[in-house]
Amino acid sequence: MSAAATDREAAGAGTGTGGGAAGALAFVTVRAAGLGFALPLAEVLEVVRPPEVVRVPLGPPGLDGLAQWHGAAMPVLDLGRALGQESGSGDGSGDGAGGEGGTGGRVVVVRHQGQPVGLRVDGMAGMVRAAPDRIDPIDDAEAPVVDAALLAGVLRDGAVAILDSGALIDRQFGAGWAAAAPRSALAGGIGPASPAIHPATAAPVDRARLLVFGGAGQEFALPVEQVREVLPAPAGVTRMARAKAHLLGVVPLRDRLLPLIGLRALFGLGAAGEGSGGRVVVVQAGGGDALVGVVVDEVREILGIDRALIDPVPPLLAREAEFEDLDGIARAGDGGRLVSVLSAARMFRHGLSLGGEGEAAMERSGTRGNAAIGATIGATVDADERFVVFRLAGAEYGLPVAAVQEVLRRPDAPVPLPNAPDFVAGVLTLRGAVLPLVDLRRLLGLPADGGGRGGAPGGSDRGRVVVIAQGEARVGLLVDGTAGLLAVPADRIGPAPSVSDAQRRLIRRVATLAGEAGSARLILLMESDGLLDMDRLSALLPSAPLLSA
């Protein structure tokens, strides 16, 4: 029996009326905002403890956020707020058997138009049964404090109002919300960008995008197209006998073998301090199917740089063994900042030196080795989508890697732009071109405080600027911090529940993944075309319902 069924049985014991009567209808009774309601049991899929939710911008006032429910993203409404009432305390003091519904309340999962929706309540009072002739219609003159249009009747025994969950959900999200396909909502496409915001500038013809990471205070980089994803450093690594110091060992990655190379040990930069965290930059060598992980201290940014500013290693240094792992040196900024560009091919050859013994070790433990996974990784690469993941107001968002031109440090004081929409924080000059800056917190109706909280190593209290581009249009998005690159399997990406017209234009998909320690991880996936048209955003957002801060 599921936990939800146990909740129902325990809470409903002894509370039913007419439980044995033929044709009796069953109801789950709940408490919300100091009021009692009944929900038809036929509509209730589960009653669960409140799951962890990710706040969704541009949603109705009653929306708590999104939660994972059996691998799918499910919107969760606060029933009290959705009914126009203050949320209750959830102290579990209501009537009914079982004593459930105490601290934290419950979430009643109902299905509406084929989509699951969670209704957060203060507690579950029980379960009752009533014959159809014991259900009275709503008398508007005697209706409770909530809108009578949201009620389907009153149980005569107990005088409990029956909640019409479908009408409530339609009022929050709009009628037919579940039938609106996230992509078809934009069937007309995104119009041309406003010339006032996006001045026509010639896009650089030959620019490289480098993922910049740090080790012992020094900066290194790899081409973005050769980086599969960025992951947290693993807690444990299987060491190989007689391996060099920089060959840290192997770890399983989605049932495959990933050799690990230590950046600090490779370049003799000393050991990392305790508690330093670290990240693993997963590299795919050009033309190869196998992967290798480079353990670094932090991931800093994606740097867009003219290839002419990436110099080869000087011949005098190239003869030295410690420089053979470099492909070049990038002169970033005003030229005073030097970034060592690593060779993905060299990283791959380092990883191969772990392959033979690592394969044998993994075969002994029942895990496939490096030689066995080469063919299988190639079959799954095309099934994954890669995203630049960034943090905003405690939630994670993703943009397709192809849409992100670079990631910059956040400027101290951008230049204000007169008569610009409220969500345009100003402009800055980037390599001679004007770049408008969009404050995503204002755009998405999120609270203004808390920048950089809840981030992974490599973030910054000042935040970052994610530069997206499409043709000649470019925009910088102000975010709290970046979490690096992430490859998401196609079967873990689905349409985002549609909560408003504005959200449908900006956040169309969601990735549902497993987080650390088995927790749920939801990443809201944004499409760049919806963020590049200022005219449409300006026209759309004033009428969009925003979450309360």
N, C-alpha and C positions, 0 to 999 in steps of 0.2 A: 504493500500500500504506500502511495506517495505521501510526502510530508503534507501536501495540500489536502489530500483526502483525510489524513489523520486530523488536521485542523478542523475540517468540517465535521467529522464524526464526533470528536471530543466536544466541540463547541455546541453541536446540535443535540447532544444526548439529553432526552427528557424535555426538550423545549417545543417539540412539534405539537400541532393541534390538528386533529383529524388525520394523523399519519397513516392510518389504515384505510381511509375512505377511498373508494374507487373514484378515479378522475381527479384526485386532489393534486394541486400544484405545489411544488417545493420552492422555497425561497431561502436565500442566505440573508441574514439580517446583520447590519453593520451600524457603526456610529461614526459620525463625521460632524465636526463643528458643533457638538452638543445636540445633534439631532439624530433620530433613528431612521433608517431606510431599509427597504427590502429589495433584493435583486433576484430575479428569476434564476433558479439553479441551472436551468438549461443554457443560460448565457454565460455562466461562470466556468472558466477553464481551470483555474487554480486560485487558492488563497495562500499567499506566501509572506514570509517576513520581508520587510523592505529591502530590496537589492541596492547595490551601489549604483548611483545614477550619474550620468554626464549631462551637464546643463547644455541645453540647445538654444542658441540665440534665435531671435525673431519669432519666438513662439507665443502662444496665448498666455494670459496671466496665470491660468491654472496649471500650466505645464511645469512639472518638476524637472524633467529631462528625459534622457534615453537610458534604458537598462538592457542588459543582455537577458533574453528569455529563450532558453533552449537553442542558443546559437544565433538568434535573430535579434535585431534592434527593436525594442518595444517602447513607445512613448508612455510615460507615467504621469498621470494627472493627480494633483492634490484635490480630492473631492470637495473639501470645504471651500477652497478658493474658487474652484470651477463653478460652485453654486453661489458665488458672491458672498460667502461667509468667511469669517476668520477661521484658520485651521485650529483644530482642537488640540488638547494637550497630549492625547494618546496615553492617558494614565490607566486605562483599563478598568475604570470604575463603573462601566455600564452594566446593564442586566444581562442575563444569559449565563449558561453553564459553561464550564470548561476553563474559565479564567484566562482565556487567550485574549490577545489584543492589548497587552500591557505596554511596557516600554517599547517605543518605536513603532507601534501600530502594526498594520497589515497592508498588503497590496492585493486587491481583488483583480485578477486577470480575467477580462471579458473579451469576447470576440465580436467585432463589429465590421461588417462588410469584408469579412475574410481576413481581417487584421487583428492581432492581439493588442489590447490596450490595458494598462494597469491603472487602477483607481486606488490611490493611497487613502486609507481611512484611519481613524483613531483606534479602532478595534473591531473585532468580530463578535457580535452578541450571540449568535446561534444560528439555528436553521429551523424553519417552521414550514408546515404544510397547511394549505387552505383549499377548500372546495371553491369552484368558480363562483357559486352563489354567495360566498362569504367575502367577496371582493367588491367594494363599493366604488363608484366613479368619484372623481375629484369634484368637490363643490368649490368653485372659485371663491365664494364668499367665506368659506372655512378653510381655504388652502393654507398650508404652513408658510413660513417666511420665505421659502424658495418659490421660484416661478412655477406655477401650476403646469405650464407646458412641458416641464421636465419630469412630470410625474404621470404614472400610468394607472393609478388607482390607490385605494387604501385597504389594507387588510382589516376587516371588521374586528377580528380577534387580536387585540393589542394595539389597534389604531396606528399601524405603521404604514407610512407612505411607500408605495412601490416606485422605485426610481427607473425612469426610462433612460437607460445608459446610452442608447443610440442617439436620442435627441440631445443629450448632454455632450456627447463626443462631437456630433455635427455642429453644435453651437460653438464649441471651442475651436475646431479645426476647419469648419466650413463643410456644407453638405457635399457628399461625394468625395471627401478627402482621400479615402483609401483607394478609390478608383483612378485617381489622377496619377498617371505614371510620371515619375520624377523627370524623365527625359522629354516626354511628350509635352510637358508644360512649357517647354522652350522650343516647341516645334518650329516657331517662326524664326528662331535663331536670334543671335545678339546683333544688334545694329552696329553701324560704324561708330568708332570712338569719337567723343567730342573733340573737335580741333582746338577748343579753348584750353582743354586740360592736357591734351596730348599733342604738342607741337610736332610737326613733321620733322623728323631728324633721320639722318642716314644711319641705319643699324650697322654696327661693326661687322666687317665681312668675315674676318677670321679671328674669332675669339675662343679661348679655351675656358672651360669651367673646371675649377679645381676644388675638391673637398679638402679644406685646411684643418689640420689637427695638430695637437701639441704634445710634446714630450720633454720633460725637464726644462721647460721654459723656452724651447726652440720650436719653430714652426716647420711642419712638413705638409705635403699635399700629394693627392693622387687625382688623376682625371675622373670626373664624375661618372663618365660612361663606363669606367672600369670598376666602379664600386657598386656591388650588389645591394648592400644594406649596411646599417650601423646598429650594433646590438650592445646591450650592457655586458660588461666583462663577466665571464662565468665564475662561479664560486670555486669550482674544482676543475683541474686539468689533469689528464692522464699523461704522465711523463714517459718518454721513451728512453731506453738505455743507450748510453754512449752518444747522446745527442749533444750538439753544441749549445752553449748557454742561451743563445737567442731563439733556439727552437724549443718553445715552451712545452709542446706536447699536442694532444688532440682532444677535441670535445665532440660530442654528437650534436648535429644541427639538423633538426627535423628528420631524424633517423638516418642521417648521413654523417660522414666523418669530416671534420673541419680541422686542418692543421693550424696551429697558432704560432705566430712569430712575435717576439717582444721587441717593440721599437726601441725602448731604452737599452736593452741588452745588445741589440744589433749595432747600435752606434756608440756603445760604451758610455751611456749617459747616467749610469747609476740606477739603483733600485728605487721603485716608487714607495712613498711613505704609506703607512697603514691608513686604511680608511679613505684612500684617494679615489676609490671607485674605478674609473677607467671605462673605456669603450673598446669594442672590437669592430674594426673596419673590414668588412668582408669584401675581398677583391676577387674579381674574375679576370684572369689574364686574357689578353686579346686572342681570339680564336680558340681558346680552351674552354672546356666545360666544367672542370673542377674548380674549386674555390679554396682560398686561403684567408685566414683571419690575421690582421695586424692589430696587436693590443697597444692602444695609445692612452695617454692621460685624459684627453678631452677632445671633443670635436668642436671647432670654433665657428666656421663659416663656409659658405660656398663663394669662391672668389672668381669673378669674371675678369679675364685679363687678356690683353692682346698677345697673340702667340709670339709676336716680335719681341716681347718683353721677357720671354722665357729663354734664357741663354743656356748653351751647353756647359757642362762642367769644364772649367779651364783645363787644358791639356796637362799642365804640370800636376794638377790634383787628380785627374782621371787615371793616372798611372798608379795611384795609391789604392790599396785594397778597400779601405774604408769608404771610398767614394764610388765604388762600382755599383752600388745599389741606387744611385741617383740617375735620373734621366736629364735633369737640368736644374737651373736655379731661376726662380721667378723674381723679377724686380717689381714688387707691388707698391701701391701708394705713390709716393713721390720718388720712388727708387731706393729710398733708404731702408725699406723693409724687404728682407730677403727670405724667400720661402723655398725650401729644398723639395723638389718634385721627385717622388720616388718612382722607380721602375716597377710596373706591375708584373712584367715578365720575370724580373729578378725575385720578386716576392713569391711568385708561383714556383720558381725553381727551388727556393728555400723550402717551400711546403712539400715539394716532391721528396726531399731528403728524409721526410718523416713517413713517406707513403708506405714503404715495404714493411718496416717493423710495426708502424701504426696499424696497418691492415691486419697483420697477424694478431696483434694485441686485441683489436676490436673483434676479430673472428672468434678469439677465445672467449670474449665476453658476449658474443651473440650480436655484435653490431657490424655492419658492412664497412669495409675499408675503402681507402682512397681510390684504388684501382677499380673497385667494383662500382663506385658511385659516379665515375666520369660519365658513363652513358646515360644514367638515370637523371642526373642533374640537367643535362642538355635537354631532356624531354620535358622538364618542368619550367625551364627558364622563361619560355614564351608565355606560360600560363600565369606568371606573376606580373603584377603591376608595381612600379616603383614610385614612391612618394617622398617628398621632403616633408618631414613631420615637424610642426612647431606647436608651441604651447601658448594658450591664451586663457586667462581667467580660470586656471586650474584644469582646463580641458585640453585635449589634443586634437589638432586639425592636420590635414594633409593636402598637399598640392602635387599634381603630377610632376615628376622630375623634368620632363620636357618643357614645362611651362615656366620653370624657375630659372631665371638667368643668373642670379647670384644671391648671396646672403651677406649683408653688410652690418657693421656695427651701427648702432642707433646714434644719430647725430644729437648734439646737445640742444640746439635751437634751430629748427628748420625755419626758412623764410616764410612768413604768412602770405597766403594767396588771396587777394581781395575778391569778394563776391563768389567765393568757392562754396560748395556744399559744406555743411557743418562737419561732416566726417573727414574732410580733407584737412590734415594737420598743417600743411604747408608744402613747400618744395625745397629741393636741394639740387645742387649742380653735380652731376655725375659724368665725369669725362667730357665736359663741355656741353652736355645736354641737360635740360630741365627735367627733373624726376618728381612728379607729384607723390606725396606721402598720404596714404589712407590710414586713419586710426581705426583699426578693426574693432576696438572696444566700442567706439561711438557708432560705427556702422552697424554692428550687431546688437546694439542696445545692452552691452555688458557693463557692469560696474567699473568705475575708473581706477579703483585702487587694486593693489595686489600684483603689480607687474613682476614677472619672473618667479612667482611662487610655484612650488610643486614641480620644479623642473629637474631634469636629469643633469649629470655633470656636463660641464661645457656651456651652461647657460650664463646669463649675465643679468644683474639687477637693472641695467640700463636697457636691456632688450636688444632686439635685432630688427633689421629691415630686410624682408623677403622681396626681392625684385622679380616681378613676373612680366612677361613680354609676349605679345602676339603681333607679328608684323612690326609696324613702326610704333605701336602703342606700348608704353611701359608705365608701370605703377609700382611704387614701393609700399609694402604692407608692414605697418608697425605691429610687432608681436612681442610677447614676453621673452621668448627664447626658442631655440631650435633643439630638437632631439636627434637630428641626423637623418639619414636615409633609411627607408624601410621597404623591403620587398614583401608584398602582400599577395598570397595565393588568390586566384580569381574566385575560388569557391568561398572565400571569407569576405567577399565584397557584395553588398546588396543595396537596393534602393533605400534611401533614408525615409523614415516615416514622414509623411507630408503634414506639417503643422501650420503652415501659412504660405501665402503666395510669395512673400519675400524669401522665406527659407527655401522654397522650391527652386528659386532662381540661383541661389548661392550655394546651398548644401544639398547636393542631389543624391549622394551615396554615403554609406557608412561601412567601415571595416570592423568586424567583430572578431577580436583576438583574445587569446589567453594572456593575462598579465603576469606579473611576478607573484610567486607564492599561490598560484592558481586563481588569482583574482581576475575579474572581467576587465577587458581593455577595449574601449570603443574609440575609434578615430573618425571624426567627422571629415569627410572628403569634399573639398571645394573644387569647383571648376573655374579655371582662370577667365574664361570668357564672361562669366557673370560678374567679375570684379573689375573688368577693364572698361566698361561702358558707364561713365559717370552720369550721363543724362538719364539713362534708365534707372540707375540706382536712386537718383534724386527724386524721380517721379514715383518710384515704388515704395521707398521706405517711410515717408510721412504717414501713409495709411496703414503701415504694417503694425500689428500688435507687438509690443516689446515686453520682455520679461521685466518684472519689477526688480530693482536692485536689492 
